[in-house]
Amino acid sequence: MAAPPVSHFPLPGWPAQPTVEYLTKLIALGLLLLAVPYLLGRLLLSPVELVAEIGAARAMPGATV
């Protein structure tokens, strides 16, 4: 039976993989929470323009809205 390959990562002093994944998710959540006030403000101040922009983005080929 062959021994499993030895991994040299993470290097000494680097954070563990679960820590990196947790921080990545935490940063993404923080960015989403920062976007909420902007989106609510756009929805309250100019709902027609926001809906028109979303519709135009969806009509474009290759759009990911």
PDBQT receptor file of N, H, CA, C and O in Angstrom, charges set to zero:
ATOM      1  N   MET A   1       0.821  -1.176   0.000  1.00  0.00    +0.000 N 
ATOM      2  CA  MET A   1       0.000   0.000   0.000  1.00  0.00    +0.000 C 
ATOM      3  C   MET A   1       0.879   1.259   0.000  1.00  0.00    +0.000 C 
ATOM      4  O   MET A   1       1.819   1.359   0.788  1.00  0.00    +0.000 OA
ATOM      5  N   ALA A   2       0.578   2.199  -0.864  1.00  0.00    +0.000 N 
ATOM      6  H   ALA A   2      -0.186   2.118  -1.504  1.00  0.00    +0.000 HD
ATOM      7  CA  ALA A   2       1.374   3.421  -0.977  1.00  0.00    +0.000 C 
ATOM      8  C   ALA A   2       0.947   4.431   0.083  1.00  0.00    +0.000 C 
ATOM      9  O   ALA A   2      -0.226   4.520   0.447  1.00  0.00    +0.000 OA
ATOM     10  N   ALA A   3       1.898   5.164   0.552  1.00  0.00    +0.000 N 
ATOM     11  H   ALA A   3       2.850   5.092   0.257  1.00  0.00    +0.000 HD
ATOM     12  CA  ALA A   3       1.606   6.206   1.538  1.00  0.00    +0.000 C 
ATOM     13  C   ALA A   3       0.927   7.380   0.837  1.00  0.00    +0.000 C 
ATOM     14  O   ALA A   3       1.259   7.689  -0.308  1.00  0.00    +0.000 OA
ATOM     15  N   PRO A   4      -0.030   8.045   1.515  1.00  0.00    +0.000 N 
ATOM     16  CA  PRO A   4      -0.678   9.207   0.900  1.00  0.00    +0.000 C 
ATOM     17  C   PRO A   4       0.329  10.334   0.684  1.00  0.00    +0.000 C 
ATOM     18  O   PRO A   4       1.280  10.467   1.453  1.00  0.00    +0.000 OA
ATOM     19  N   PRO A   5       0.130  11.140  -0.348  1.00  0.00    +0.000 N 
ATOM     20  CA  PRO A   5       1.081  12.238  -0.601  1.00  0.00    +0.000 C 
ATOM     21  C   PRO A   5       1.097  13.220   0.569  1.00  0.00    +0.000 C 
ATOM     22  O   PRO A   5       0.071  13.496   1.189  1.00  0.00    +0.000 OA
ATOM     23  N   VAL A   6       2.261  13.723   0.841  1.00  0.00    +0.000 N 
ATOM     24  H   VAL A   6       3.095  13.499   0.337  1.00  0.00    +0.000 HD
ATOM     25  CA  VAL A   6       2.443  14.658   1.946  1.00  0.00    +0.000 C 
ATOM     26  C   VAL A   6       2.196  16.070   1.437  1.00  0.00    +0.000 C 
ATOM     27  O   VAL A   6       2.742  16.473   0.410  1.00  0.00    +0.000 OA
ATOM     28  N   SER A   7       1.374  16.816   2.159  1.00  0.00    +0.000 N 
ATOM     29  H   SER A   7       0.931  16.489   2.994  1.00  0.00    +0.000 HD
ATOM     30  CA  SER A   7       1.093  18.201   1.792  1.00  0.00    +0.000 C 
ATOM     31  C   SER A   7       1.913  19.129   2.682  1.00  0.00    +0.000 C 
ATOM     32  O   SER A   7       1.996  18.931   3.894  1.00  0.00    +0.000 OA
ATOM     33  N   HIS A   8       2.509  20.128   2.077  1.00  0.00    +0.000 N 
ATOM     34  H   HIS A   8       2.442  20.290   1.092  1.00  0.00    +0.000 HD
ATOM     35  CA  HIS A   8       3.301  21.091   2.841  1.00  0.00    +0.000 C 
ATOM     36  C   HIS A   8       2.513  22.367   3.117  1.00  0.00    +0.000 C 
ATOM     37  O   HIS A   8       3.064  23.346   3.620  1.00  0.00    +0.000 OA
ATOM     38  N   PHE A   9       1.240  22.355   2.790  1.00  0.00    +0.000 N 
ATOM     39  H   PHE A   9       0.792  21.560   2.381  1.00  0.00    +0.000 HD
ATOM     40  CA  PHE A   9       0.409  23.534   2.996  1.00  0.00    +0.000 C 
ATOM     41  C   PHE A   9      -0.611  23.235   4.075  1.00  0.00    +0.000 C 
ATOM     42  O   PHE A   9      -1.046  22.086   4.158  1.00  0.00    +0.000 OA
ATOM     43  N   PRO A  10      -1.014  24.149   4.884  1.00  0.00    +0.000 N 
ATOM     44  CA  PRO A  10      -0.520  25.519   4.955  1.00  0.00    +0.000 C 
ATOM     45  C   PRO A  10       0.875  25.567   5.574  1.00  0.00    +0.000 C 
ATOM     46  O   PRO A  10       1.237  24.749   6.420  1.00  0.00    +0.000 OA
ATOM     47  N   LEU A  11       1.622  26.531   5.129  1.00  0.00    +0.000 N 
ATOM     48  H   LEU A  11       1.328  27.195   4.442  1.00  0.00    +0.000 HD
ATOM     49  CA  LEU A  11       2.963  26.730   5.663  1.00  0.00    +0.000 C 
ATOM     50  C   LEU A  11       2.875  27.224   7.099  1.00  0.00    +0.000 C 
ATOM     51  O   LEU A  11       1.834  27.737   7.511  1.00  0.00    +0.000 OA
ATOM     52  N   PRO A  12       3.939  27.077   7.860  1.00  0.00    +0.000 N 
ATOM     53  CA  PRO A  12       3.922  27.567   9.241  1.00  0.00    +0.000 C 
ATOM     54  C   PRO A  12       3.579  29.055   9.292  1.00  0.00    +0.000 C 
ATOM     55  O   PRO A  12       4.147  29.860   8.554  1.00  0.00    +0.000 OA
ATOM     56  N   GLY A  13       2.657  29.401  10.160  1.00  0.00    +0.000 N 
ATOM     57  H   GLY A  13       2.195  28.747  10.759  1.00  0.00    +0.000 HD
ATOM     58  CA  GLY A  13       2.237  30.788  10.306  1.00  0.00    +0.000 C 
ATOM     59  C   GLY A  13       1.037  31.159   9.473  1.00  0.00    +0.000 C 
ATOM     60  O   GLY A  13       0.449  32.219   9.685  1.00  0.00    +0.000 OA
ATOM     61  N   TRP A  14       0.651  30.311   8.519  1.00  0.00    +0.000 N 
ATOM     62  H   TRP A  14       1.129  29.449   8.346  1.00  0.00    +0.000 HD
ATOM     63  CA  TRP A  14      -0.534  30.570   7.703  1.00  0.00    +0.000 C 
ATOM     64  C   TRP A  14      -1.770  30.072   8.432  1.00  0.00    +0.000 C 
ATOM     65  O   TRP A  14      -1.683  29.119   9.207  1.00  0.00    +0.000 OA
ATOM     66  N   PRO A  15      -2.918  30.695   8.200  1.00  0.00    +0.000 N 
ATOM     67  CA  PRO A  15      -4.145  30.202   8.836  1.00  0.00    +0.000 C 
ATOM     68  C   PRO A  15      -4.581  28.873   8.216  1.00  0.00    +0.000 C 
ATOM     69  O   PRO A  15      -4.263  28.578   7.064  1.00  0.00    +0.000 OA
ATOM     70  N   ALA A  16      -5.299  28.092   8.985  1.00  0.00    +0.000 N 
ATOM     71  H   ALA A  16      -5.557  28.332   9.921  1.00  0.00    +0.000 HD
ATOM     72  CA  ALA A  16      -5.794  26.805   8.508  1.00  0.00    +0.000 C 
ATOM     73  C   ALA A  16      -6.882  27.032   7.450  1.00  0.00    +0.000 C 
ATOM     74  O   ALA A  16      -7.506  28.092   7.414  1.00  0.00    +0.000 OA
ATOM     75  N   GLN A  17      -7.103  26.039   6.599  1.00  0.00    +0.000 N 
ATOM     76  H   GLN A  17      -6.596  25.177   6.629  1.00  0.00    +0.000 HD
ATOM     77  CA  GLN A  17      -8.092  26.143   5.515  1.00  0.00    +0.000 C 
ATOM     78  C   GLN A  17      -9.500  26.473   6.030  1.00  0.00    +0.000 C 
ATOM     79  O   GLN A  17     -10.161  27.327   5.439  1.00  0.00    +0.000 OA
ATOM     80  N   PRO A  18      -9.990  25.832   7.111  1.00  0.00    +0.000 N 
ATOM     81  CA  PRO A  18     -11.328  26.210   7.602  1.00  0.00    +0.000 C 
ATOM     82  C   PRO A  18     -11.419  27.673   8.034  1.00  0.00    +0.000 C 
ATOM     83  O   PRO A  18     -12.469  28.300   7.892  1.00  0.00    +0.000 OA
ATOM     84  N   THR A  19     -10.332  28.211   8.555  1.00  0.00    +0.000 N 
ATOM     85  H   THR A  19      -9.479  27.702   8.671  1.00  0.00    +0.000 HD
ATOM     86  CA  THR A  19     -10.313  29.621   8.958  1.00  0.00    +0.000 C 
ATOM     87  C   THR A  19     -10.422  30.517   7.738  1.00  0.00    +0.000 C 
ATOM     88  O   THR A  19     -11.147  31.512   7.759  1.00  0.00    +0.000 OA
ATOM     89  N   VAL A  20      -9.715  30.176   6.684  1.00  0.00    +0.000 N 
ATOM     90  H   VAL A  20      -9.126  29.368   6.666  1.00  0.00    +0.000 HD
ATOM     91  CA  VAL A  20      -9.763  30.969   5.449  1.00  0.00    +0.000 C 
ATOM     92  C   VAL A  20     -11.166  30.921   4.852  1.00  0.00    +0.000 C 
ATOM     93  O   VAL A  20     -11.687  31.950   4.421  1.00  0.00    +0.000 OA
ATOM     94  N   GLU A  21     -11.781  29.749   4.822  1.00  0.00    +0.000 N 
ATOM     95  H   GLU A  21     -11.358  28.914   5.172  1.00  0.00    +0.000 HD
ATOM     96  CA  GLU A  21     -13.141  29.617   4.284  1.00  0.00    +0.000 C 
ATOM     97  C   GLU A  21     -14.133  30.423   5.116  1.00  0.00    +0.000 C 
ATOM     98  O   GLU A  21     -15.015  31.082   4.566  1.00  0.00    +0.000 OA
ATOM     99  N   TYR A  22     -13.994  30.373   6.434  1.00  0.00    +0.000 N 
ATOM    100  H   TYR A  22     -13.277  29.838   6.881  1.00  0.00    +0.000 HD
ATOM    101  CA  TYR A  22     -14.887  31.124   7.315  1.00  0.00    +0.000 C 
ATOM    102  C   TYR A  22     -14.745  32.626   7.072  1.00  0.00    +0.000 C 
ATOM    103  O   TYR A  22     -15.745  33.337   6.969  1.00  0.00    +0.000 OA
ATOM    104  N   LEU A  23     -13.526  33.100   6.982  1.00  0.00    +0.000 N 
ATOM    105  H   LEU A  23     -12.714  32.523   7.065  1.00  0.00    +0.000 HD
ATOM    106  CA  LEU A  23     -13.309  34.529   6.766  1.00  0.00    +0.000 C 
ATOM    107  C   LEU A  23     -13.816  34.972   5.392  1.00  0.00    +0.000 C 
ATOM    108  O   LEU A  23     -14.335  36.079   5.250  1.00  0.00    +0.000 OA
ATOM    109  N   THR A  24     -13.668  34.111   4.382  1.00  0.00    +0.000 N 
ATOM    110  H   THR A  24     -13.247  33.212   4.498  1.00  0.00    +0.000 HD
ATOM    111  CA  THR A  24     -14.184  34.426   3.047  1.00  0.00    +0.000 C 
ATOM    112  C   THR A  24     -15.696  34.592   3.085  1.00  0.00    +0.000 C 
ATOM    113  O   THR A  24     -16.237  35.541   2.518  1.00  0.00    +0.000 OA
ATOM    114  N   LYS A  25     -16.371  33.673   3.752  1.00  0.00    +0.000 N 
ATOM    115  H   LYS A  25     -15.932  32.902   4.212  1.00  0.00    +0.000 HD
ATOM    116  CA  LYS A  25     -17.836  33.767   3.873  1.00  0.00    +0.000 C 
ATOM    117  C   LYS A  25     -18.238  34.987   4.694  1.00  0.00    +0.000 C 
ATOM    118  O   LYS A  25     -19.236  35.639   4.387  1.00  0.00    +0.000 OA
ATOM    119  N   LEU A  26     -17.479  35.296   5.722  1.00  0.00    +0.000 N 
ATOM    120  H   LEU A  26     -16.669  34.766   5.972  1.00  0.00    +0.000 HD
ATOM    121  CA  LEU A  26     -17.776  36.466   6.552  1.00  0.00    +0.000 C 
ATOM    122  C   LEU A  26     -17.631  37.759   5.756  1.00  0.00    +0.000 C 
ATOM    123  O   LEU A  26     -18.447  38.669   5.901  1.00  0.00    +0.000 OA
ATOM    124  N   ILE A  27     -16.611  37.849   4.926  1.00  0.00    +0.000 N 
ATOM    125  H   ILE A  27     -15.947  37.110   4.808  1.00  0.00    +0.000 HD
ATOM    126  CA  ILE A  27     -16.407  39.038   4.089  1.00  0.00    +0.000 C 
ATOM    127  C   ILE A  27     -17.534  39.169   3.071  1.00  0.00    +0.000 C 
ATOM    128  O   ILE A  27     -18.038  40.269   2.846  1.00  0.00    +0.000 OA
ATOM    129  N   ALA A  28     -17.938  38.051   2.448  1.00  0.00    +0.000 N 
ATOM    130  H   ALA A  28     -17.529  37.157   2.630  1.00  0.00    +0.000 HD
ATOM    131  CA  ALA A  28     -19.033  38.093   1.472  1.00  0.00    +0.000 C 
ATOM    132  C   ALA A  28     -20.327  38.534   2.142  1.00  0.00    +0.000 C 
ATOM    133  O   ALA A  28     -21.078  39.328   1.575  1.00  0.00    +0.000 OA
ATOM    134  N   LEU A  29     -20.592  38.031   3.335  1.00  0.00    +0.000 N 
ATOM    135  H   LEU A  29     -19.982  37.386   3.796  1.00  0.00    +0.000 HD
ATOM    136  CA  LEU A  29     -21.793  38.440   4.065  1.00  0.00    +0.000 C 
ATOM    137  C   LEU A  29     -21.746  39.926   4.398  1.00  0.00    +0.000 C 
ATOM    138  O   LEU A  29     -22.753  40.624   4.281  1.00  0.00    +0.000 OA
ATOM    139  N   GLY A  30     -20.584  40.406   4.811  1.00  0.00    +0.000 N 
ATOM    140  H   GLY A  30     -19.766  39.839   4.907  1.00  0.00    +0.000 HD
ATOM    141  CA  GLY A  30     -20.435  41.832   5.112  1.00  0.00    +0.000 C 
ATOM    142  C   GLY A  30     -20.694  42.703   3.896  1.00  0.00    +0.000 C 
ATOM    143  O   GLY A  30     -21.343  43.743   4.008  1.00  0.00    +0.000 OA
ATOM    144  N   LEU A  31     -20.198  42.292   2.739  1.00  0.00    +0.000 N 
ATOM    145  H   LEU A  31     -19.671  41.447   2.649  1.00  0.00    +0.000 HD
ATOM    146  CA  LEU A  31     -20.438  43.065   1.517  1.00  0.00    +0.000 C 
ATOM    147  C   LEU A  31     -21.916  43.052   1.139  1.00  0.00    +0.000 C 
ATOM    148  O   LEU A  31     -22.450  44.071   0.700  1.00  0.00    +0.000 OA
ATOM    149  N   LEU A  32     -22.573  41.924   1.303  1.00  0.00    +0.000 N 
ATOM    150  H   LEU A  32     -22.139  41.097   1.659  1.00  0.00    +0.000 HD
ATOM    151  CA  LEU A  32     -24.007  41.865   1.019  1.00  0.00    +0.000 C 
ATOM    152  C   LEU A  32     -24.788  42.762   1.970  1.00  0.00    +0.000 C 
ATOM    153  O   LEU A  32     -25.727  43.442   1.555  1.00  0.00    +0.000 OA
ATOM    154  N   LEU A  33     -24.405  42.766   3.243  1.00  0.00    +0.000 N 
ATOM    155  H   LEU A  33     -23.642  42.214   3.580  1.00  0.00    +0.000 HD
ATOM    156  CA  LEU A  33     -25.095  43.627   4.207  1.00  0.00    +0.000 C 
ATOM    157  C   LEU A  33     -24.860  45.106   3.916  1.00  0.00    +0.000 C 
ATOM    158  O   LEU A  33     -25.732  45.936   4.172  1.00  0.00    +0.000 OA
ATOM    159  N   LEU A  34     -23.687  45.436   3.382  1.00  0.00    +0.000 N 
ATOM    160  H   LEU A  34     -22.978  44.761   3.175  1.00  0.00    +0.000 HD
ATOM    161  CA  LEU A  34     -23.435  46.825   3.005  1.00  0.00    +0.000 C 
ATOM    162  C   LEU A  34     -24.261  47.240   1.786  1.00  0.00    +0.000 C 
ATOM    163  O   LEU A  34     -24.573  48.420   1.626  1.00  0.00    +0.000 OA
ATOM    164  N   ALA A  35     -24.614  46.290   0.934  1.00  0.00    +0.000 N 
ATOM    165  H   ALA A  35     -24.360  45.332   1.065  1.00  0.00    +0.000 HD
ATOM    166  CA  ALA A  35     -25.396  46.603  -0.263  1.00  0.00    +0.000 C 
ATOM    167  C   ALA A  35     -26.867  46.801   0.046  1.00  0.00    +0.000 C 
ATOM    168  O   ALA A  35     -27.565  47.451  -0.733  1.00  0.00    +0.000 OA
ATOM    169  N   VAL A  36     -27.366  46.266   1.153  1.00  0.00    +0.000 N 
ATOM    170  H   VAL A  36     -26.799  45.738   1.785  1.00  0.00    +0.000 HD
ATOM    171  CA  VAL A  36     -28.801  46.342   1.464  1.00  0.00    +0.000 C 
ATOM    172  C   VAL A  36     -29.287  47.785   1.582  1.00  0.00    +0.000 C 
ATOM    173  O   VAL A  36     -30.300  48.106   0.960  1.00  0.00    +0.000 OA
ATOM    174  N   PRO A  37     -28.642  48.674   2.332  1.00  0.00    +0.000 N 
ATOM    175  CA  PRO A  37     -29.145  50.054   2.409  1.00  0.00    +0.000 C 
ATOM    176  C   PRO A  37     -29.197  50.741   1.043  1.00  0.00    +0.000 C 
ATOM    177  O   PRO A  37     -30.130  51.492   0.761  1.00  0.00    +0.000 OA
ATOM    178  N   TYR A  38     -28.196  50.484   0.196  1.00  0.00    +0.000 N 
ATOM    179  H   TYR A  38     -27.438  49.873   0.426  1.00  0.00    +0.000 HD
ATOM    180  CA  TYR A  38     -28.179  51.073  -1.137  1.00  0.00    +0.000 C 
ATOM    181  C   TYR A  38     -29.383  50.586  -1.952  1.00  0.00    +0.000 C 
ATOM    182  O   TYR A  38     -30.087  51.385  -2.570  1.00  0.00    +0.000 OA
ATOM    183  N   LEU A  39     -29.608  49.288  -1.946  1.00  0.00    +0.000 N 
ATOM    184  H   LEU A  39     -29.036  48.639  -1.444  1.00  0.00    +0.000 HD
ATOM    185  CA  LEU A  39     -30.716  48.738  -2.722  1.00  0.00    +0.000 C 
ATOM    186  C   LEU A  39     -32.064  49.213  -2.190  1.00  0.00    +0.000 C 
ATOM    187  O   LEU A  39     -32.965  49.517  -2.971  1.00  0.00    +0.000 OA
ATOM    188  N   LEU A  40     -32.208  49.279  -0.880  1.00  0.00    +0.000 N 
ATOM    189  H   LEU A  40     -31.476  49.033  -0.245  1.00  0.00    +0.000 HD
ATOM    190  CA  LEU A  40     -33.465  49.777  -0.314  1.00  0.00    +0.000 C 
ATOM    191  C   LEU A  40     -33.673  51.246  -0.657  1.00  0.00    +0.000 C 
ATOM    192  O   LEU A  40     -34.790  51.663  -0.962  1.00  0.00    +0.000 OA
ATOM    193  N   GLY A  41     -32.608  52.027  -0.608  1.00  0.00    +0.000 N 
ATOM    194  H   GLY A  41     -31.700  51.689  -0.359  1.00  0.00    +0.000 HD
ATOM    195  CA  GLY A  41     -32.711  53.445  -0.971  1.00  0.00    +0.000 C 
ATOM    196  C   GLY A  41     -33.111  53.613  -2.425  1.00  0.00    +0.000 C 
ATOM    197  O   GLY A  41     -33.972  54.434  -2.740  1.00  0.00    +0.000 OA
ATOM    198  N   ARG A  42     -32.495  52.845  -3.318  1.00  0.00    +0.000 N 
ATOM    199  H   ARG A  42     -31.795  52.178  -3.062  1.00  0.00    +0.000 HD
ATOM    200  CA  ARG A  42     -32.867  52.906  -4.738  1.00  0.00    +0.000 C 
ATOM    201  C   ARG A  42     -34.313  52.498  -4.936  1.00  0.00    +0.000 C 
ATOM    202  O   ARG A  42     -35.029  53.106  -5.732  1.00  0.00    +0.000 OA
ATOM    203  N   LEU A  43     -34.750  51.470  -4.218  1.00  0.00    +0.000 N 
ATOM    204  H   LEU A  43     -34.169  50.976  -3.571  1.00  0.00    +0.000 HD
ATOM    205  CA  LEU A  43     -36.115  50.980  -4.356  1.00  0.00    +0.000 C 
ATOM    206  C   LEU A  43     -37.117  52.001  -3.847  1.00  0.00    +0.000 C 
ATOM    207  O   LEU A  43     -38.192  52.149  -4.429  1.00  0.00    +0.000 OA
ATOM    208  N   LEU A  44     -36.789  52.707  -2.776  1.00  0.00    +0.000 N 
ATOM    209  H   LEU A  44     -35.916  52.587  -2.303  1.00  0.00    +0.000 HD
ATOM    210  CA  LEU A  44     -37.711  53.698  -2.216  1.00  0.00    +0.000 C 
ATOM    211  C   LEU A  44     -37.715  54.998  -3.006  1.00  0.00    +0.000 C 
ATOM    212  O   LEU A  44     -38.768  55.612  -3.172  1.00  0.00    +0.000 OA
ATOM    213  N   LEU A  45     -36.555  55.427  -3.496  1.00  0.00    +0.000 N 
ATOM    214  H   LEU A  45     -35.699  54.927  -3.361  1.00  0.00    +0.000 HD
ATOM    215  CA  LEU A  45     -36.459  56.721  -4.164  1.00  0.00    +0.000 C 
ATOM    216  C   LEU A  45     -36.853  56.668  -5.638  1.00  0.00    +0.000 C 
ATOM    217  O   LEU A  45     -37.470  57.605  -6.143  1.00  0.00    +0.000 OA
ATOM    218  N   SER A  46     -36.510  55.598  -6.326  1.00  0.00    +0.000 N 
ATOM    219  H   SER A  46     -36.009  54.836  -5.916  1.00  0.00    +0.000 HD
ATOM    220  CA  SER A  46     -36.825  55.521  -7.747  1.00  0.00    +0.000 C 
ATOM    221  C   SER A  46     -37.120  54.070  -8.149  1.00  0.00    +0.000 C 
ATOM    222  O   SER A  46     -36.316  53.442  -8.838  1.00  0.00    +0.000 OA
ATOM    223  N   PRO A  47     -38.260  53.545  -7.723  1.00  0.00    +0.000 N 
ATOM    224  CA  PRO A  47     -38.559  52.143  -8.009  1.00  0.00    +0.000 C 
ATOM    225  C   PRO A  47     -38.721  51.854  -9.503  1.00  0.00    +0.000 C 
ATOM    226  O   PRO A  47     -38.347  50.777  -9.968  1.00  0.00    +0.000 OA
ATOM    227  N   VAL A  48     -39.274  52.806 -10.256  1.00  0.00    +0.000 N 
ATOM    228  H   VAL A  48     -39.578  53.681  -9.878  1.00  0.00    +0.000 HD
ATOM    229  CA  VAL A  48     -39.495  52.573 -11.683  1.00  0.00    +0.000 C 
ATOM    230  C   VAL A  48     -38.161  52.438 -12.417  1.00  0.00    +0.000 C 
ATOM    231  O   VAL A  48     -38.001  51.557 -13.263  1.00  0.00    +0.000 OA
ATOM    232  N   GLU A  49     -37.208  53.305 -12.095  1.00  0.00    +0.000 N 
ATOM    233  H   GLU A  49     -37.338  54.020 -11.408  1.00  0.00    +0.000 HD
ATOM    234  CA  GLU A  49     -35.897  53.241 -12.742  1.00  0.00    +0.000 C 
ATOM    235  C   GLU A  49     -35.175  51.939 -12.388  1.00  0.00    +0.000 C 
ATOM    236  O   GLU A  49     -34.535  51.329 -13.245  1.00  0.00    +0.000 OA
ATOM    237  N   LEU A  50     -35.279  51.515 -11.124  1.00  0.00    +0.000 N 
ATOM    238  H   LEU A  50     -35.798  52.011 -10.428  1.00  0.00    +0.000 HD
ATOM    239  CA  LEU A  50     -34.614  50.297 -10.699  1.00  0.00    +0.000 C 
ATOM    240  C   LEU A  50     -35.187  49.088 -11.430  1.00  0.00    +0.000 C 
ATOM    241  O   LEU A  50     -34.436  48.231 -11.895  1.00  0.00    +0.000 OA
ATOM    242  N   VAL A  51     -36.498  49.015 -11.532  1.00  0.00    +0.000 N 
ATOM    243  H   VAL A  51     -37.108  49.711 -11.154  1.00  0.00    +0.000 HD
ATOM    244  CA  VAL A  51     -37.141  47.895 -12.230  1.00  0.00    +0.000 C 
ATOM    245  C   VAL A  51     -36.777  47.929 -13.714  1.00  0.00    +0.000 C 
ATOM    246  O   VAL A  51     -36.552  46.881 -14.320  1.00  0.00    +0.000 OA
ATOM    247  N   ALA A  52     -36.717  49.129 -14.304  1.00  0.00    +0.000 N 
ATOM    248  H   ALA A  52     -36.900  49.980 -13.812  1.00  0.00    +0.000 HD
ATOM    249  CA  ALA A  52     -36.351  49.246 -15.714  1.00  0.00    +0.000 C 
ATOM    250  C   ALA A  52     -34.902  48.789 -15.941  1.00  0.00    +0.000 C 
ATOM    251  O   ALA A  52     -34.611  48.128 -16.938  1.00  0.00    +0.000 OA
ATOM    252  N   GLU A  53     -34.002  49.137 -15.027  1.00  0.00    +0.000 N 
ATOM    253  H   GLU A  53     -34.238  49.674 -14.217  1.00  0.00    +0.000 HD
ATOM    254  CA  GLU A  53     -32.604  48.716 -15.160  1.00  0.00    +0.000 C 
ATOM    255  C   GLU A  53     -32.470  47.208 -15.039  1.00  0.00    +0.000 C 
ATOM    256  O   GLU A  53     -31.707  46.588 -15.779  1.00  0.00    +0.000 OA
ATOM    257  N   ILE A  54     -33.202  46.619 -14.115  1.00  0.00    +0.000 N 
ATOM    258  H   ILE A  54     -33.823  47.123 -13.514  1.00  0.00    +0.000 HD
ATOM    259  CA  ILE A  54     -33.159  45.163 -13.958  1.00  0.00    +0.000 C 
ATOM    260  C   ILE A  54     -33.713  44.486 -15.207  1.00  0.00    +0.000 C 
ATOM    261  O   ILE A  54     -33.146  43.502 -15.682  1.00  0.00    +0.000 OA
ATOM    262  N   GLY A  55     -34.811  45.002 -15.739  1.00  0.00    +0.000 N 
ATOM    263  H   GLY A  55     -35.272  45.802 -15.354  1.00  0.00    +0.000 HD
ATOM    264  CA  GLY A  55     -35.392  44.441 -16.956  1.00  0.00    +0.000 C 
ATOM    265  C   GLY A  55     -34.452  44.564 -18.133  1.00  0.00    +0.000 C 
ATOM    266  O   GLY A  55     -34.339  43.638 -18.937  1.00  0.00    +0.000 OA
ATOM    267  N   ALA A  56     -33.772  45.698 -18.247  1.00  0.00    +0.000 N 
ATOM    268  H   ALA A  56     -33.863  46.450 -17.594  1.00  0.00    +0.000 HD
ATOM    269  CA  ALA A  56     -32.826  45.890 -19.349  1.00  0.00    +0.000 C 
ATOM    270  C   ALA A  56     -31.629  44.949 -19.210  1.00  0.00    +0.000 C 
ATOM    271  O   ALA A  56     -31.125  44.425 -20.203  1.00  0.00    +0.000 OA
ATOM    272  N   ALA A  57     -31.181  44.741 -17.980  1.00  0.00    +0.000 N 
ATOM    273  H   ALA A  57     -31.590  45.166 -17.173  1.00  0.00    +0.000 HD
ATOM    274  CA  ALA A  57     -30.050  43.844 -17.761  1.00  0.00    +0.000 C 
ATOM    275  C   ALA A  57     -30.422  42.409 -18.091  1.00  0.00    +0.000 C 
ATOM    276  O   ALA A  57     -29.604  41.670 -18.639  1.00  0.00    +0.000 OA
ATOM    277  N   ARG A  58     -31.626  42.007 -17.773  1.00  0.00    +0.000 N 
ATOM    278  H   ARG A  58     -32.291  42.607 -17.328  1.00  0.00    +0.000 HD
ATOM    279  CA  ARG A  58     -32.073  40.649 -18.076  1.00  0.00    +0.000 C 
ATOM    280  C   ARG A  58     -32.256  40.436 -19.575  1.00  0.00    +0.000 C 
ATOM    281  O   ARG A  58     -32.111  39.318 -20.068  1.00  0.00    +0.000 OA
ATOM    282  N   ALA A  59     -32.573  41.496 -20.292  1.00  0.00    +0.000 N 
ATOM    283  H   ALA A  59     -32.691  42.405 -19.891  1.00  0.00    +0.000 HD
ATOM    284  CA  ALA A  59     -32.798  41.382 -21.733  1.00  0.00    +0.000 C 
ATOM    285  C   ALA A  59     -31.480  41.239 -22.498  1.00  0.00    +0.000 C 
ATOM    286  O   ALA A  59     -31.464  40.764 -23.634  1.00  0.00    +0.000 OA
ATOM    287  N   MET A  60     -30.378  41.654 -21.869  1.00  0.00    +0.000 N 
ATOM    288  H   MET A  60     -30.391  42.040 -20.947  1.00  0.00    +0.000 HD
ATOM    289  CA  MET A  60     -29.079  41.572 -22.542  1.00  0.00    +0.000 C 
ATOM    290  C   MET A  60     -28.606  40.116 -22.566  1.00  0.00    +0.000 C 
ATOM    291  O   MET A  60     -28.713  39.418 -21.558  1.00  0.00    +0.000 OA
ATOM    292  N   PRO A  61     -28.093  39.657 -23.687  1.00  0.00    +0.000 N 
ATOM    293  CA  PRO A  61     -27.580  38.295 -23.744  1.00  0.00    +0.000 C 
ATOM    294  C   PRO A  61     -26.341  38.145 -22.855  1.00  0.00    +0.000 C 
ATOM    295  O   PRO A  61     -25.453  38.998 -22.873  1.00  0.00    +0.000 OA
ATOM    296  N   GLY A  62     -26.287  37.078 -22.094  1.00  0.00    +0.000 N 
ATOM    297  H   GLY A  62     -27.008  36.386 -22.079  1.00  0.00    +0.000 HD
ATOM    298  CA  GLY A  62     -25.160  36.823 -21.221  1.00  0.00    +0.000 C 
ATOM    299  C   GLY A  62     -25.235  37.542 -19.897  1.00  0.00    +0.000 C 
ATOM    300  O   GLY A  62     -24.272  37.509 -19.131  1.00  0.00    +0.000 OA
ATOM    301  N   ALA A  63     -26.353  38.196 -19.595  1.00  0.00    +0.000 N 
ATOM    302  H   ALA A  63     -27.136  38.223 -20.217  1.00  0.00    +0.000 HD
ATOM    303  CA  ALA A  63     -26.500  38.905 -18.330  1.00  0.00    +0.000 C 
ATOM    304  C   ALA A  63     -26.720  37.901 -17.210  1.00  0.00    +0.000 C 
ATOM    305  O   ALA A  63     -27.338  36.856 -17.411  1.00  0.00    +0.000 OA
ATOM    306  N   THR A  64     -26.209  38.227 -16.030  1.00  0.00    +0.000 N 
ATOM    307  H   THR A  64     -25.707  39.076 -15.866  1.00  0.00    +0.000 HD
ATOM    308  CA  THR A  64     -26.355  37.340 -14.864  1.00  0.00    +0.000 C 
ATOM    309  C   THR A  64     -27.100  38.041 -13.739  1.00  0.00    +0.000 C 
ATOM    310  O   THR A  64     -26.635  38.039 -12.599  1.00  0.00    +0.000 OA
ATOM    311  N   VAL A  65     -28.220  38.628 -14.031  1.00  0.00    +0.000 N 
ATOM    312  H   VAL A  65     -28.598  38.629 -14.957  1.00  0.00    +0.000 HD
ATOM    313  CA  VAL A  65     -29.003  39.307 -12.995  1.00  0.00    +0.000 C 
ATOM    314  C   VAL A  65     -30.105  38.401 -12.545  1.00  0.00    +0.000 C 
ATOM    315  O   VAL A  65     -30.892  38.772 -11.673  1.00  0.00    +0.000 OA
TER     316      VAL A  65
